[in-house]
Amino acid sequence: MRIPRRTAALATTAAFLVGTGSLATATNASAATTYTCHYSYDIPKEYEYAGYYSGNSYVPTYGDWSTPAIEAQCLLNRLHYGLAVDGIYGQHTHDAVQNFQASYGIPADGYVGPQTWPLLRVAAYHNW
């Protein structure tokens, strides 16, 4: 059985980090990991946060793992999109963002950026 290069690299990195006692980072996150959303609110702004990213400018990269991708997945799930909260900005997350954008009348490119983050936070706040 052939192990994909990325899987082997992640396993090697994880083994190294465990051996050094360092904290694991986004580069060695596993696709099998799921995250719990820890919701909080900014009442004056009517924003909702899920505990992974509090900004409004970072655009998650398609196919990559990131904490902003976890944040987006959590917020989208508040809107009943039913995504796996794994931090990987894959096809399902991209499609959900595109659907959200189209539903709210903003350009539907499928990426959570400076125009989408605030709207997503407000929509999640009002939908819980």
MINUKE-683469 format. One line per 8 residues: number of its first residue (from 1); their letters; for each residue x, y, z of C-alpha. Coordinates in steps of 0.25 Angstrom, whole numbers, plus 5000, padded with zeros to 4 digits. Layout:
N
NUM> a> X:Y:Z ~ ...
end
This chain:
128
1> mriprrta> 5000:5000:5000 ~ 5006:5013:4996 ~ 5004:5025:5006 ~ 5002:5039:5000 ~ 5013:5048:5001 ~ 5005:5058:5009 ~ 5000:5048:5019 ~ 5015:5043:5021
9> alattaaf> 5020:5057:5023 ~ 5009:5060:5033 ~ 5012:5048:5041 ~ 5027:5051:5041 ~ 5024:5065:5046 ~ 5014:5061:5056 ~ 5024:5050:5061 ~ 5035:5061:5062
17> lvgtgsla> 5026:5071:5069 ~ 5022:5060:5079 ~ 5036:5056:5082 ~ 5040:5071:5084 ~ 5029:5074:5093 ~ 5024:5086:5083 ~ 5010:5089:5081 ~ 5004:5084:5068
25> tatnasaa> 5001:5094:5058 ~ 4992:5096:5046 ~ 5002:5089:5036 ~ 5000:5076:5043 ~ 4985:5076:5046 ~ 4978:5063:5042 ~ 4966:5062:5032 ~ 4960:5053:5042
33> ttytchys> 4960:5063:5053 ~ 4947:5070:5056 ~ 4946:5083:5065 ~ 4936:5088:5075 ~ 4930:5102:5072 ~ 4931:5111:5085 ~ 4921:5122:5081 ~ 4922:5136:5087
41> ydipkeye> 4915:5149:5083 ~ 4918:5163:5081 ~ 4905:5169:5084 ~ 4907:5184:5080 ~ 4912:5179:5066 ~ 4902:5167:5066 ~ 4914:5158:5062 ~ 4916:5143:5066
49> yagyysgn> 4929:5137:5067 ~ 4932:5122:5068 ~ 4946:5123:5076 ~ 4956:5121:5064 ~ 4957:5134:5057 ~ 4952:5147:5061 ~ 4956:5156:5049 ~ 4949:5159:5036
57> syvptygd> 4960:5160:5026 ~ 4967:5146:5025 ~ 4962:5138:5012 ~ 4964:5123:5014 ~ 4971:5116:5003 ~ 4964:5105:4996 ~ 4969:5091:5000 ~ 4977:5096:5012
65> wstpaiea> 4974:5095:5027 ~ 4973:5107:5035 ~ 4966:5113:5048 ~ 4959:5123:5039 ~ 4953:5111:5031 ~ 4948:5105:5045 ~ 4942:5118:5048 ~ 4935:5119:5035
73> qcllnrlh> 4930:5104:5036 ~ 4924:5107:5050 ~ 4917:5120:5046 ~ 4912:5113:5034 ~ 4906:5102:5042 ~ 4899:5112:5051 ~ 4892:5115:5038 ~ 4889:5100:5036
81> yglavdgi> 4899:5096:5025 ~ 4903:5083:5032 ~ 4918:5084:5029 ~ 4928:5075:5036 ~ 4936:5084:5045 ~ 4950:5079:5041 ~ 4957:5092:5037 ~ 4959:5088:5022
89> ygqhthda> 4954:5098:5013 ~ 4949:5088:5002 ~ 4938:5087:4992 ~ 4927:5085:5003 ~ 4931:5098:5010 ~ 4933:5105:4997 ~ 4920:5102:4992 ~ 4913:5106:5005
97> vqnfqasy> 4920:5119:5005 ~ 4916:5121:4990 ~ 4901:5118:4994 ~ 4902:5127:5006 ~ 4907:5138:4997 ~ 4897:5137:4987 ~ 4886:5136:4997 ~ 4891:5149:5003
105> gipadgyv> 4893:5157:4990 ~ 4908:5158:4990 ~ 4917:5153:4979 ~ 4917:5138:4980 ~ 4932:5134:4978 ~ 4931:5123:4989 ~ 4942:5130:4998 ~ 4940:5136:5011
113> gpqtwpll> 4947:5150:5010 ~ 4946:5164:5016 ~ 4932:5165:5010 ~ 4927:5152:5014 ~ 4932:5151:5028 ~ 4924:5162:5034 ~ 4911:5157:5027 ~ 4913:5143:5032
121> rvaayhnw> 4916:5147:5046 ~ 4903:5156:5046 ~ 4895:5145:5040 ~ 4900:5134:5050 ~ 4897:5144:5061 ~ 4882:5145:5057 ~ 4880:5131:5053 ~ 4883:5124:5066
end
